């Protein structure tokens, strides 16, 4: 039983760290990257649909992306969804068959803004890991009568160590992203 709780906690913490890394990828650095548009939701016939399901996104060069819709009828909706995306700072241009997205050079102030955004995302991920820890601790407390207090105390210590490891992983990813953002 304790092993099941521990495995569940480990799996959920791993997912929280992966989600944090995915969130970091959506914050723009100096180079154009198709993952910048990963979180864009397009209103496709009244249904919010992820952009990668409606179009292919490719690097044209270091500062621009090329979005090729699978359905040309969704061109305006895709263009509007990209335009409405916060923290991108780019204006898409539509030539009737593809959408070109030229990303402007990042200023130092804009880079610092992005660092603040990434730090906020990192803190959200740390909170998610701590919530998983708290949930796991609650489950262990419920098992005290079945397995004994010593076993529960040992498992709680293991969960604390695990929590510390996953928070360190988030901090490492944050440091890498911060260095990437501040690199000129």
HELIX and SHEET records of a PDB file:
HELIX    1   1 UNK A    2  UNK A   25  1                                  24    
HELIX    2   2 UNK A   34  UNK A   37  5                                   4    
HELIX    3   3 UNK A   51  UNK A   54  1                                   4    
HELIX    4   4 UNK A   72  UNK A   74  5                                   3    
HELIX    5   5 UNK A   75  UNK A   84  1                                  10    
HELIX    6   6 UNK A  108  UNK A  142  1                                  35    
HELIX    7   7 UNK A  144  UNK A  147  1                                   4    
HELIX    8   8 UNK A  149  UNK A  182  1                                  34    
SHEET    1   A 2 UNK A  41  UNK A  44  0                                        
SHEET    2   A 2 UNK A  47  UNK A  50 -1                                        
SHEET    1   B 4 UNK A  55  UNK A  61  0                                        
SHEET    2   B 4 UNK A  64  UNK A  69 -1                                        
SHEET    3   B 4 UNK A  99  UNK A 102 -1                                        
SHEET    4   B 4 UNK A  92  UNK A  94 -1                                        
END                                                                             
